[in-house]
Amino acid sequence: MSDPLAAQLDNITKFYRRSHLGKLTITPGVANLSLELRRGEIFGLLGLNGAGKTTTIKLLLGLLFPNQGRVSLFGQTLPNLAVMNQVGYLPELPSFYKYLTVSELLGLYATLSDLPEELLQKKIPEVIQLVGLASHLKKRLGEYSKGMLQRAGLAQALLHDPKLLVLDEPVSGLDPLGLKEMRQLLLDLNSQGKTIFFSSHIISEAEKLCHRVGIIHEGKLAAVIDKSEWAASGDLEKRFLEVIRA
């Protein structure tokens, strides 16, 4: 029987050491954080700015290593390069060469990822179509709106057909139309079997998208809430405020 978990953070603590003029400063990132991500779900990690959302994502991606605890993806303990092939990542502020088209961008990432040429000739057009950029093939990325750049970033995250998508603030800065389009795109990807983990401070979007949410506050996981709980009350924002003020 396959592991029902896409990811697991088990009693994770991460702190940052900084030395300046002989003085050592220790800054907490996350403390004693345990979290399970189920396969096939959309999970939102909510928190105020500086609460530990990005630290959690970097730990999940193996970009940071915990001072304490264990991180695993699909049952494999990190670090593990093989299992990372099953993960696609979109940072909060993707930065691309503005003179490239989206096809050229994906070709670059594919080369860096050493994906087979015969696969890419089919995969790149498919991914561009999937994220809704097929009508913008001739535009350079410097001409793209924020929402279109987010789509291009999502396209690179999907290029190798990952099982898990990890997205850092994917709807931050989008206008109402961009929000709606990104929301529908994520729901469509989830309906196709993708597990999605994203961080956000926009509670209304998590309310529309997620099966479950976690609330992180001052580096600690304060609560995990199932959709049935906020669907009954109709107010995830109220629940969020109650948790962080407790």
FIKOLZA-1660 file (N, C-alpha, C; in steps of 0.1 Angstrom, whole numbers, plus 5000, padded with zeros to 4 digits):
% residues 246
   i   px   py   pz ch aa at
   1 5009 4988 5000  A  M  N
   1 5000 5000 5000  A  M CA
   1 5009 5012 5000  A  M  C
   2 5006 5022 4991  A  S  N
   2 5014 5034 4990  A  S CA
   2 5012 5043 5002  A  S  C
   3 5022 5051 5005  A  D  N
   3 5021 5061 5016  A  D CA
   3 5010 5071 5013  A  D  C
   4 5000 5073 5022  A  P  N
   4 4990 5083 5019  A  P CA
   4 4994 5097 5020  A  P  C
   5 5007 5099 5025  A  L  N
   5 5012 5113 5027  A  L CA
   5 5021 5117 5016  A  L  C
   6 5019 5129 5011  A  A  N
   6 5028 5135 5001  A  A CA
   6 5040 5141 5008  A  A  C
   7 5038 5146 5020  A  A  N
   7 5049 5153 5028  A  A CA
   7 5046 5152 5043  A  A  C
   8 5057 5152 5050  A  Q  N
   8 5056 5152 5065  A  Q CA
   8 5068 5159 5071  A  Q  C
   9 5064 5169 5079  A  L  N
   9 5074 5176 5087  A  L CA
   9 5072 5171 5102  A  L  C
  10 5082 5165 5107  A  D  N
  10 5081 5159 5120  A  D CA
  10 5090 5166 5131  A  D  C
  11 5083 5174 5139  A  N  N
  11 5090 5181 5150  A  N CA
  11 5102 5189 5146  A  N  C
  12 5099 5198 5136  A  I  N
  12 5109 5206 5129  A  I CA
  12 5112 5219 5137  A  I  C
  13 5125 5221 5140  A  T  N
  13 5130 5234 5145  A  T CA
  13 5141 5239 5136  A  T  C
  14 5140 5252 5132  A  K  N
  14 5150 5258 5124  A  K CA
  14 5153 5272 5129  A  K  C
  15 5165 5275 5132  A  F  N
  15 5169 5288 5136  A  F CA
  15 5181 5292 5128  A  F  C
  16 5183 5305 5128  A  Y  N
  16 5193 5311 5119  A  Y CA
  16 5204 5318 5129  A  Y  C
  17 5217 5314 5126  A  R  N
  17 5228 5320 5133  A  R CA
  17 5234 5331 5125  A  R  C
  18 5236 5343 5131  A  R  N
  18 5243 5354 5124  A  R CA
  18 5253 5359 5133  A  R  C
  19 5265 5361 5127  A  S  N
  19 5276 5367 5135  A  S CA
  19 5280 5380 5130  A  S  C
  20 5281 5390 5138  A  H  N
  20 5285 5404 5134  A  H CA
  20 5294 5410 5145  A  H  C
  21 5306 5414 5141  A  L  N
  21 5316 5420 5151  A  L CA
  21 5318 5411 5163  A  L  C
  22 5318 5398 5161  A  G  N
  22 5321 5389 5172  A  G CA
  22 5309 5385 5180  A  G  C
  23 5297 5391 5177  A  K  N
  23 5285 5388 5185  A  K CA
  23 5276 5379 5177  A  K  C
  24 5272 5368 5183  A  L  N
  24 5264 5358 5177  A  L CA
  24 5249 5361 5180  A  L  C
  25 5241 5361 5170  A  T  N
  25 5226 5363 5171  A  T CA
  25 5219 5351 5166  A  T  C
  26 5210 5346 5174  A  I  N
  26 5202 5334 5169  A  I CA
  26 5188 5339 5167  A  I  C
  27 5183 5337 5155  A  T  N
  27 5169 5341 5152  A  T CA
  27 5160 5329 5149  A  T  C
  28 5149 5328 5156  A  P  N
  28 5141 5316 5153  A  P CA
  28 5134 5317 5140  A  P  C
  29 5133 5305 5133  A  G  N
  29 5125 5304 5121  A  G CA
  29 5112 5297 5123  A  G  C
  30 5113 5284 5126  A  V  N
  30 5101 5276 5131  A  V CA
  30 5105 5268 5143  A  V  C
  31 5096 5264 5151  A  A  N
  31 5099 5257 5163  A  A CA
  31 5089 5245 5165  A  A  C
  32 5095 5233 5167  A  N  N
  32 5087 5221 5170  A  N CA
  32 5074 5220 5161  A  N  C
  33 5077 5222 5148  A  L  N
  33 5066 5222 5139  A  L CA
  33 5064 5208 5133  A  L  C
  34 5051 5202 5134  A  S  N
  34 5048 5189 5128  A  S CA
  34 5036 5191 5119  A  S  C
  35 5037 5186 5107  A  L  N
  35 5026 5188 5097  A  L CA
  35 5026 5177 5087  A  L  C
  36 5014 5172 5084  A  E  N
  36 5012 5162 5074  A  E CA
  36 5004 5167 5062  A  E  C
  37 5009 5164 5050  A  L  N
  37 5002 5168 5038  A  L CA
  37 4998 5156 5031  A  L  C
  38 4984 5154 5029  A  R  N
  38 4979 5142 5023  A  R CA
  38 4979 5143 5008  A  R  C
  39 4981 5132 5002  A  R  N
  39 4981 5131 4987  A  R CA
  39 4968 5135 4982  A  R  C
  40 4968 5144 4971  A  G  N
  40 4956 5148 4964  A  G CA
  40 4948 5159 4970  A  G  C
  41 4954 5165 4981  A  E  N
  41 4947 5177 4987  A  E CA
  41 4953 5190 4983  A  E  C
  42 4946 5201 4986  A  I  N
  42 4951 5214 4985  A  I CA
  42 4952 5219 4999  A  I  C
  43 4964 5222 5004  A  F  N
  43 4967 5226 5018  A  F CA
  43 4972 5240 5017  A  F  C
  44 4966 5249 5025  A  G  N
  44 4971 5263 5026  A  G CA
  44 4978 5266 5039  A  G  C
  45 4990 5271 5039  A  L  N
  45 4996 5276 5051  A  L CA
  45 4994 5291 5053  A  L  C
  46 4987 5294 5063  A  L  N
  46 4983 5308 5065  A  L CA
  46 4991 5314 5076  A  L  C
  47 4995 5327 5075  A  G  N
  47 5002 5334 5086  A  G CA
  47 5005 5348 5082  A  G  C
  48 5008 5356 5092  A  L  N
  48 5012 5370 5090  A  L CA
  48 5025 5370 5084  A  L  C
  49 5029 5382 5078  A  N  N
  49 5043 5383 5073  A  N CA
  49 5053 5380 5084  A  N  C
  50 5063 5372 5081  A  G  N
  50 5073 5369 5091  A  G CA
  50 5069 5358 5101  A  G  C
  51 5058 5351 5098  A  A  N
  51 5054 5340 5107  A  A CA
  51 5061 5327 5106  A  A  C
  52 5068 5325 5094  A  G  N
  52 5076 5313 5092  A  G CA
  52 5071 5305 5080  A  G  C
  53 5063 5311 5071  A  K  N
  53 5057 5304 5060  A  K CA
  53 5068 5300 5050  A  K  C
  54 5076 5310 5046  A  T  N
  54 5087 5307 5036  A  T CA
  54 5098 5298 5042  A  T  C
  55 5101 5299 5055  A  T  N
  55 5110 5290 5061  A  T CA
  55 5105 5276 5060  A  T  C
  56 5092 5274 5062  A  T  N
  56 5086 5261 5062  A  T CA
  56 5087 5255 5047  A  T  C
  57 5084 5264 5037  A  I  N
  57 5085 5259 5024  A  I CA
  57 5099 5255 5020  A  I  C
  58 5109 5263 5024  A  K  N
  58 5123 5260 5021  A  K CA
  58 5128 5247 5027  A  K  C
  59 5123 5244 5039  A  L  N
  59 5125 5231 5046  A  L CA
  59 5119 5220 5038  A  L  C
  60 5107 5222 5033  A  L  N
  60 5100 5212 5026  A  L CA
  60 5107 5209 5013  A  L  C
  61 5113 5219 5007  A  L  N
  61 5120 5217 4994  A  L CA
  61 5135 5212 4996  A  L  C
  62 5139 5211 5008  A  G  N
  62 5153 5208 5010  A  G CA
  62 5163 5219 5007  A  G  C
  63 5158 5231 5007  A  L  N
  63 5167 5243 5005  A  L CA
  63 5173 5248 5018  A  L  C
  64 5166 5244 5029  A  L  N
  64 5172 5246 5042  A  L CA
  64 5171 5232 5049  A  L  C
  65 5180 5231 5059  A  F  N
  65 5181 5218 5067  A  F CA
  65 5177 5222 5081  A  F  C
  66 5168 5214 5087  A  P  N
  66 5164 5216 5101  A  P CA
  66 5175 5214 5111  A  P  C
  67 5175 5222 5122  A  N  N
  67 5184 5220 5133  A  N CA
  67 5179 5208 5141  A  N  C
  68 5166 5205 5140  A  Q  N
  68 5160 5194 5147  A  Q CA
  68 5148 5189 5139  A  Q  C
  69 5146 5176 5139  A  G  N
  69 5134 5170 5133  A  G CA
  69 5137 5164 5119  A  G  C
  70 5127 5159 5113  A  R  N
  70 5128 5152 5100  A  R CA
  70 5118 5157 5090  A  R  C
  71 5122 5159 5077  A  V  N
  71 5113 5162 5066  A  V CA
  71 5113 5150 5057  A  V  C
  72 5101 5146 5052  A  S  N
  72 5101 5135 5042  A  S CA
  72 5090 5139 5032  A  S  C
  73 5093 5134 5019  A  L  N
  73 5084 5136 5008  A  L CA
  73 5081 5122 5003  A  L  C
  74 5069 5119 5001  A  F  N
  74 5064 5106 4996  A  F CA
  74 5072 5094 5003  A  F  C
  75 5073 5096 5016  A  G  N
  75 5079 5085 5024  A  G CA
  75 5094 5085 5024  A  G  C
  76 5101 5094 5017  A  Q  N
  76 5116 5094 5016  A  Q CA
  76 5121 5106 5024  A  Q  C
  77 5130 5104 5033  A  T  N
  77 5136 5114 5042  A  T CA
  77 5145 5123 5033  A  T  C
  78 5144 5136 5035  A  L  N
  78 5153 5146 5029  A  L CA
  78 5166 5147 5037  A  L  C
  79 5177 5150 5030  A  P  N
  79 5179 5153 5015  A  P CA
  79 5178 5140 5007  A  P  C
  80 5171 5141 4995  A  N  N
  80 5170 5130 4986  A  N CA
  80 5167 5136 4972  A  N  C
  81 5177 5136 4964  A  L  N
  81 5176 5143 4951  A  L CA
  81 5165 5136 4942  A  L  C
  82 5165 5122 4943  A  A  N
  82 5155 5115 4934  A  A CA
  82 5141 5119 4937  A  A  C
  83 5137 5120 4950  A  V  N
  83 5123 5123 4953  A  V CA
  83 5120 5138 4949  A  V  C
  84 5130 5146 4948  A  M  N
  84 5127 5160 4945  A  M CA
  84 5122 5162 4930  A  M  C
  85 5125 5151 4922  A  N  N
  85 5120 5151 4908  A  N CA
  85 5104 5151 4908  A  N  C
  86 5098 5148 4919  A  Q  N
  86 5084 5147 4920  A  Q CA
  86 5077 5160 4925  A  Q  C
  87 5086 5171 4926  A  V  N
  87 5081 5183 4932  A  V CA
  87 5083 5195 4922  A  V  C
  88 5073 5203 4921  A  G  N
  88 5074 5215 4913  A  G CA
  88 5073 5227 4922  A  G  C
  89 5081 5238 4920  A  Y  N
  89 5081 5249 4929  A  Y CA
  89 5079 5262 4922  A  Y  C
  90 5071 5271 4927  A  L  N
  90 5069 5284 4922  A  L CA
  90 5072 5294 4934  A  L  C
  91 5083 5302 4933  A  P  N
  91 5086 5312 4944  A  P CA
  91 5076 5323 4943  A  P  C
  92 5076 5331 4954  A  E  N
  92 5067 5343 4955  A  E CA
  92 5070 5353 4944  A  E  C
  93 5083 5355 4941  A  L  N
  93 5086 5365 4931  A  L CA
  93 5095 5359 4921  A  L  C
  94 5089 5351 4911  A  P  N
  94 5098 5345 4901  A  P CA
  94 5105 5356 4892  A  P  C
  95 5118 5353 4889  A  S  N
  95 5126 5363 4882  A  S CA
  95 5131 5356 4869  A  S  C
  96 5127 5362 4858  A  F  N
  96 5130 5356 4845  A  F CA
  96 5138 5366 4836  A  F  C
  97 5145 5360 4826  A  Y  N
  97 5151 5369 4816  A  Y CA
  97 5140 5375 4808  A  Y  C
  98 5139 5388 4808  A  K  N
  98 5128 5395 4802  A  K CA
  98 5127 5394 4787  A  K  C
  99 5139 5391 4781  A  Y  N
  99 5140 5391 4766  A  Y CA
  99 5135 5377 4760  A  Y  C
 100 5132 5368 4769  A  L  N
 100 5128 5354 4764  A  L CA
 100 5113 5354 4762  A  L  C
 101 5109 5345 4753  A  T  N
 101 5094 5341 4752  A  T CA
 101 5092 5330 4762  A  T  C
 102 5079 5327 4764  A  V  N
 102 5077 5316 4774  A  V CA
 102 5082 5303 4769  A  V  C
 103 5082 5300 4756  A  S  N
 103 5087 5288 4750  A  S CA
 103 5102 5287 4752  A  S  C
 104 5109 5298 4750  A  E  N
 104 5123 5299 4753  A  E CA
 104 5127 5297 4767  A  E  C
 105 5119 5303 4776  A  L  N
 105 5121 5301 4790  A  L CA
 105 5120 5286 4794  A  L  C
 106 5109 5280 4790  A  L  N
 106 5107 5266 4793  A  L CA
 106 5118 5257 4787  A  L  C
 107 5123 5260 4775  A  G  N
 107 5134 5253 4769  A  G CA
 107 5146 5254 4778  A  G  C
 108 5149 5266 4783  A  L  N
 108 5160 5268 4792  A  L CA
 108 5160 5260 4804  A  L  C
 109 5148 5260 4811  A  Y  N
 109 5146 5252 4823  A  Y CA
 109 5147 5237 4820  A  Y  C
 110 5142 5233 4809  A  A  N
 110 5143 5219 4805  A  A CA
 110 5157 5215 4803  A  A  C
 111 5165 5223 4797  A  T  N
 111 5180 5220 4795  A  T CA
 111 5187 5219 4808  A  T  C
 112 5184 5229 4817  A  L  N
 112 5190 5228 4831  A  L CA
 112 5186 5216 4839  A  L  C
 113 5174 5211 4836  A  S  N
 113 5169 5199 4843  A  S CA
 113 5172 5186 4836  A  S  C
 114 5179 5188 4824  A  D  N
 114 5183 5176 4817  A  D CA
 114 5171 5167 4813  A  D  C
 115 5160 5173 4809  A  L  N
 115 5149 5166 4804  A  L CA
 115 5151 5162 4789  A  L  C
 116 5147 5150 4785  A  P  N
 116 5149 5145 4771  A  P CA
 116 5143 5154 4761  A  P  C
 117 5150 5157 4750  A  E  N
 117 5145 5165 4739  A  E CA
 117 5132 5160 4733  A  E  C
 118 5131 5147 4731  A  E  N
 118 5119 5142 4724  A  E CA
 118 5107 5144 4733  A  E  C
 119 5109 5144 4746  A  L  N
 119 5097 5147 4755  A  L CA
 119 5093 5161 4755  A  L  C
 120 5103 5170 4754  A  L  N
 120 5100 5185 4754  A  L CA
 120 5093 5190 4742  A  L  C
 121 5095 5184 4731  A  Q  N
 121 5088 5189 4719  A  Q CA
 121 5073 5187 4720  A  Q  C
 122 5069 5178 4728  A  K  N
 122 5055 5176 4731  A  K CA
 122 5050 5183 4744  A  K  C
 123 5059 5183 4754  A  K  N
 123 5055 5188 4767  A  K CA
 123 5054 5203 4768  A  K  C
 124 5063 5210 4762  A  I  N
 124 5063 5225 4763  A  I CA
 124 5050 5230 4758  A  I  C
 125 5046 5227 4746  A  P  N
 125 5033 5232 4741  A  P CA
 125 5021 5228 4750  A  P  C
 126 5021 5216 4756  A  E  N
 126 5011 5211 4764  A  E CA
 126 5010 5220 4777  A  E  C
 127 5021 5223 4783  A  V  N
 127 5022 5231 4795  A  V CA
 127 5018 5245 4793  A  V  C
 128 5022 5251 4782  A  I  N
 128 5018 5264 4778  A  I CA
 128 5003 5265 4776  A  I  C
 129 4997 5255 4770  A  Q  N
 129 4983 5255 4768  A  Q CA
 129 4976 5254 4781  A  Q  C
 130 4981 5245 4790  A  L  N
 130 4975 5243 4803  A  L CA
 130 4974 5255 4812  A  L  C
 131 4985 5264 4811  A  V  N
 131 4985 5275 4820  A  V CA
 131 4978 5288 4813  A  V  C
 132 4974 5286 4801  A  G  N
 132 4966 5297 4794  A  G CA
 132 4975 5307 4787  A  G  C
 133 4987 5303 4783  A  L  N
 133 4996 5313 4776  A  L CA
 133 4998 5311 4762  A  L  C
 134 4990 5302 4756  A  A  N
 134 4991 5298 4742  A  A CA
 134 4989 5310 4732  A  A  C
 135 4981 5320 4737  A  S  N
 135 4979 5331 4728  A  S CA
 135 4989 5342 4730  A  S  C
 136 5000 5340 4738  A  H  N
 136 5010 5350 4741  A  H CA
 136 5024 5345 4737  A  H  C
 137 5025 5336 4728  A  L  N
 137 5038 5329 4725  A  L CA
 137 5048 5339 4719  A  L  C
 138 5043 5349 4712  A  K  N
 138 5053 5358 4706  A  K CA
 138 5057 5370 4715  A  K  C
 139 5051 5371 4726  A  K  N
 139 5055 5382 4735  A  K CA
 139 5067 5378 4743  A  K  C
 140 5075 5388 4746  A  R  N
 140 5086 5386 4755  A  R CA
 140 5081 5387 4770  A  R  C
 141 5088 5381 4779  A  L  N
 141 5084 5381 4793  A  L CA
 141 5083 5395 4799  A  L  C
 142 5091 5404 4793  A  G  N
 142 5091 5418 4798  A  G CA
 142 5078 5425 4795  A  G  C
 143 5070 5419 4786  A  E  N
 143 5057 5425 4783  A  E CA
 143 5046 5419 4791  A  E  C
 144 5049 5409 4799  A  Y  N
 144 5039 5401 4806  A  Y CA
 144 5034 5409 4819  A  Y  C
 145 5021 5407 4822  A  S  N
 145 5016 5413 4835  A  S CA
 145 5020 5404 4846  A  S  C
 146 5018 5408 4858  A  K  N
 146 5021 5400 4870  A  K CA
 146 5014 5386 4869  A  K  C
 147 5001 5386 4866  A  G  N
 147 4994 5374 4865  A  G CA
 147 5000 5364 4854  A  G  C
 148 5004 5370 4843  A  M  N
 148 5010 5362 4832  A  M CA
 148 5023 5356 4836  A  M  C
 149 5031 5364 4844  A  L  N
 149 5044 5359 4849  A  L CA
 149 5042 5348 4859  A  L  C
 150 5031 5349 4867  A  Q  N
 150 5028 5338 4876  A  Q CA
 150 5025 5325 4868  A  Q  C
 151 5018 5327 4857  A  R  N
 151 5014 5315 4849  A  R CA
 151 5027 5309 4843  A  R  C
 152 5036 5318 4838  A  A  N
 152 5049 5313 4833  A  A CA
 152 5057 5305 4843  A  A  C
 153 5057 5311 4855  A  G  N
 153 5063 5304 4866  A  G CA
 153 5057 5291 4870  A  G  C
 154 5044 5290 4869  A  L  N
 154 5037 5278 4871  A  L CA
 154 5040 5268 4860  A  L  C
 155 5041 5273 4848  A  A  N
 155 5045 5264 4837  A  A CA
 155 5058 5257 4839  A  A  C
 156 5068 5264 4844  A  Q  N
 156 5081 5258 4846  A  Q CA
 156 5080 5248 4858  A  Q  C
 157 5072 5251 4867  A  A  N
 157 5070 5241 4878  A  A CA
 157 5063 5228 4874  A  A  C
 158 5055 5229 4863  A  L  N
 158 5048 5217 4858  A  L CA
 158 5055 5210 4847  A  L  C
 159 5066 5215 4842  A  L  N
 159 5072 5210 4830  A  L CA
 159 5076 5195 4832  A  L  C
 160 5080 5191 4843  A  H  N
 160 5085 5177 4845  A  H CA
 160 5073 5168 4851  A  H  C
 161 5061 5173 4851  A  D  N
 161 5049 5166 4855  A  D CA
 161 5051 5161 4870  A  D  C
 162 5052 5170 4879  A  P  N
 162 5054 5166 4893  A  P CA
 162 5041 5162 4900  A  P  C
 163 5043 5154 4910  A  K  N
 163 5031 5150 4918  A  K CA
 163 5027 5160 4928  A  K  C
 164 5037 5168 4933  A  L  N
 164 5034 5178 4943  A  L CA
 164 5038 5192 4938  A  L  C
 165 5030 5202 4940  A  L  N
 165 5033 5216 4937  A  L CA
 165 5034 5223 4950  A  L  C
 166 5045 5231 4951  A  V  N
 166 5048 5239 4963  A  V CA
 166 5048 5253 4958  A  V  C
 167 5039 5262 4963  A  L  N
 167 5038 5275 4958  A  L CA
 167 5039 5285 4969  A  L  C
 168 5048 5295 4968  A  D  N
 168 5050 5305 4978  A  D CA
 168 5042 5318 4974  A  D  C
 169 5031 5321 4981  A  E  N
 169 5023 5332 4979  A  E CA
 169 5019 5333 4964  A  E  C
 170 5012 5323 4958  A  P  N
 170 5010 5323 4944  A  P CA
 170 5000 5334 4939  A  P  C
 171 4992 5340 4948  A  V  N
 171 4982 5350 4944  A  V CA
 171 4985 5364 4949  A  V  C
 172 4997 5365 4955  A  S  N
 172 5001 5378 4960  A  S CA
 172 5003 5388 4949  A  S  C
 173 4996 5400 4950  A  G  N
 173 4998 5410 4940  A  G CA
 173 4990 5409 4928  A  G  C
 174 4981 5399 4927  A  L  N
 174 4973 5397 4915  A  L CA
 174 4961 5406 4915  A  L  C
 175 4956 5411 4904  A  D  N
 175 4944 5419 4904  A  D CA
 175 4932 5409 4904  A  D  C
 176 4919 5414 4906  A  P  N
 176 4908 5404 4907  A  P CA
 176 4907 5394 4896  A  P  C
 177 4909 5398 4884  A  L  N
 177 4909 5388 4873  A  L CA
 177 4920 5378 4874  A  L  C
 178 4932 5383 4877  A  G  N
 178 4943 5373 4879  A  G CA
 178 4941 5364 4890  A  G  C
 179 4935 5369 4901  A  L  N
 179 4931 5360 4912  A  L CA
 179 4922 5349 4908  A  L  C
 180 4911 5353 4901  A  K  N
 180 4901 5343 4897  A  K CA
 180 4908 5332 4887  A  K  C
 181 4916 5337 4878  A  E  N
 181 4922 5328 4868  A  E CA
 181 4932 5318 4875  A  E  C
 182 4940 5323 4884  A  M  N
 182 4949 5315 4892  A  M CA
 182 4942 5305 4900  A  M  C
 183 4931 5309 4907  A  R  N
 183 4923 5300 4915  A  R CA
 183 4918 5289 4907  A  R  C
 184 4912 5292 4895  A  Q  N
 184 4906 5281 4887  A  Q CA
 184 4917 5272 4882  A  Q  C
 185 4929 5277 4879  A  L  N
 185 4940 5269 4874  A  L CA
 185 4944 5259 4884  A  L  C
 186 4945 5264 4897  A  L  N
 186 4950 5255 4907  A  L CA
 186 4939 5244 4910  A  L  C
 187 4926 5248 4910  A  L  N
 187 4916 5238 4911  A  L CA
 187 4916 5228 4900  A  L  C
 188 4919 5232 4888  A  D  N
 188 4919 5223 4877  A  D CA
 188 4931 5213 4878  A  D  C
 189 4943 5218 4883  A  L  N
 189 4954 5210 4885  A  L CA
 189 4952 5199 4896  A  L  C
 190 4945 5204 4906  A  N  N
 190 4942 5195 4917  A  N CA
 190 4932 5184 4912  A  N  C
 191 4922 5187 4904  A  S  N
 191 4913 5178 4899  A  S CA
 191 4920 5167 4890  A  S  C
 192 4932 5171 4884  A  Q  N
 192 4940 5162 4876  A  Q CA
 192 4949 5153 4885  A  Q  C
 193 4948 5154 4898  A  G  N
 193 4956 5146 4907  A  G CA
 193 4968 5152 4913  A  G  C
 194 4970 5165 4911  A  K  N
 194 4982 5172 4917  A  K CA
 194 4979 5175 4932  A  K  C
 195 4988 5172 4941  A  T  N
 195 4988 5177 4954  A  T CA
 195 4994 5191 4955  A  T  C
 196 4987 5200 4961  A  I  N
 196 4992 5214 4961  A  I CA
 196 4993 5219 4976  A  I  C
 197 5005 5225 4978  A  F  N
 197 5008 5231 4991  A  F CA
 197 5012 5245 4988  A  F  C
 198 5004 5255 4994  A  F  N
 198 5008 5269 4991  A  F CA
 198 5007 5277 5004  A  F  C
 199 5015 5287 5005  A  S  N
 199 5015 5297 5016  A  S CA
 199 5007 5309 5011  A  S  C
 200 5001 5316 5021  A  S  N
 200 4994 5328 5017  A  S CA
 200 4990 5336 5030  A  S  C
 201 4989 5349 5028  A  H  N
 201 4982 5357 5039  A  H CA
 201 4969 5362 5034  A  H  C
 202 4964 5357 5022  A  I  N
 202 4951 5361 5017  A  I CA
 202 4941 5350 5021  A  I  C
 203 4934 5352 5032  A  I  N
 203 4926 5342 5038  A  I CA
 203 4914 5338 5028  A  I  C
 204 4908 5348 5021  A  S  N
 204 4897 5345 5013  A  S CA
 204 4900 5335 5002  A  S  C
 205 4912 5336 4997  A  E  N
 205 4916 5326 4986  A  E CA
 205 4918 5312 4992  A  E  C
 206 4924 5311 5003  A  A  N
 206 4925 5298 5010  A  A CA
 206 4912 5292 5012  A  A  C
 207 4902 5300 5016  A  E  N
 207 4889 5296 5019  A  E CA
 207 4882 5290 5007  A  E  C
 208 4885 5295 4995  A  K  N
 208 4879 5290 4983  A  K CA
 208 4886 5278 4978  A  K  C
 209 4899 5277 4981  A  L  N
 209 4907 5267 4974  A  L CA
 209 4910 5254 4982  A  L  C
 210 4911 5255 4995  A  C  N
 210 4918 5245 5003  A  C CA
 210 4908 5234 5009  A  C  C
 211 4914 5222 5010  A  H  N
 211 4907 5212 5018  A  H CA
 211 4910 5213 5033  A  H  C
 212 4922 5218 5035  A  R  N
 212 4926 5221 5049  A  R CA
 212 4936 5233 5049  A  R  C
 213 4936 5239 5060  A  V  N
 213 4946 5250 5062  A  V CA
 213 4954 5248 5075  A  V  C
 214 4966 5253 5075  A  G  N
 214 4974 5253 5088  A  G CA
 214 4976 5268 5091  A  G  C
 215 4976 5272 5103  A  I  N
 215 4979 5285 5107  A  I CA
 215 4992 5286 5115  A  I  C
 216 5001 5293 5110  A  I  N
 216 5014 5294 5116  A  I CA
 216 5016 5308 5122  A  I  C
 217 5020 5308 5134  A  H  N
 217 5022 5321 5141  A  H CA
 217 5034 5321 5150  A  H  C
 218 5043 5331 5147  A  E  N
 218 5055 5332 5154  A  E CA
 218 5064 5319 5154  A  E  C
 219 5064 5313 5142  A  G  N
 219 5072 5301 5140  A  G CA
 219 5066 5288 5145  A  G  C
 220 5054 5288 5150  A  K  N
 220 5048 5276 5155  A  K CA
 220 5034 5274 5148  A  K  C
 221 5032 5261 5146  A  L  N
 221 5019 5257 5140  A  L CA
 221 5008 5258 5150  A  L  C
 222 5000 5268 5149  A  A  N
 222 4990 5271 5160  A  A CA
 222 4977 5262 5158  A  A  C
 223 4974 5259 5146  A  A  N
 223 4962 5251 5143  A  A CA
 223 4962 5245 5129  A  A  C
 224 4955 5234 5127  A  V  N
 224 4951 5229 5114  A  V CA
 224 4936 5227 5114  A  V  C
 225 4930 5233 5103  A  I  N
 225 4916 5234 5103  A  I CA
 225 4911 5227 5090  A  I  C
 226 4901 5219 5091  A  D  N
 226 4895 5212 5080  A  D CA
 226 4884 5221 5074  A  D  C
 227 4882 5219 5061  A  K  N
 227 4872 5227 5053  A  K CA
 227 4858 5227 5060  A  K  C
 228 4855 5215 5065  A  S  N
 228 4841 5213 5071  A  S CA
 228 4839 5223 5083  A  S  C
 229 4850 5227 5090  A  E  N
 229 4849 5236 5101  A  E CA
 229 4846 5250 5097  A  E  C
 230 4853 5255 5086  A  W  N
 230 4850 5269 5082  A  W CA
 230 4837 5269 5073  A  W  C
 231 4834 5258 5067  A  A  N
 231 4822 5258 5058  A  A CA
 231 4810 5259 5067  A  A  C
 232 4811 5253 5079  A  A  N
 232 4799 5254 5088  A  A CA
 232 4797 5268 5093  A  A  C
 233 4808 5275 5096  A  S  N
 233 4807 5289 5102  A  S CA
 233 4807 5299 5091  A  S  C
 234 4813 5296 5079  A  G  N
 234 4814 5305 5068  A  G CA
 234 4823 5316 5070  A  G  C
 235 4833 5315 5080  A  D  N
 235 4842 5326 5083  A  D CA
 235 4855 5321 5087  A  D  C
 236 4864 5318 5078  A  L  N
 236 4878 5313 5081  A  L CA
 236 4886 5325 5087  A  L  C
 237 4883 5337 5082  A  E  N
 237 4891 5348 5087  A  E CA
 237 4889 5350 5102  A  E  C
 238 4876 5348 5107  A  K  N
 238 4874 5349 5121  A  K CA
 238 4881 5339 5129  A  K  C
 239 4881 5327 5124  A  R  N
 239 4889 5316 5130  A  R CA
 239 4904 5319 5131  A  R  C
 240 4909 5324 5120  A  F  N
 240 4923 5327 5119  A  F CA
 240 4927 5338 5130  A  F  C
 241 4919 5348 5131  A  L  N
 241 4921 5359 5141  A  L CA
 241 4920 5353 5155  A  L  C
 242 4911 5344 5157  A  E  N
 242 4910 5338 5170  A  E CA
 242 4923 5331 5174  A  E  C
 243 4928 5324 5164  A  V  N
 243 4940 5315 5167  A  V CA
 243 4952 5324 5170  A  V  C
 244 4955 5334 5162  A  I  N
 244 4967 5342 5163  A  I CA
 244 4966 5351 5175  A  I  C
 245 4954 5354 5180  A  R  N
 245 4953 5363 5192  A  R CA
 245 4952 5355 5205  A  R  C
 246 4951 5342 5204  A  A  N
 246 4950 5334 5216  A  A CA
 246 4963 5334 5225  A  A  C
% end
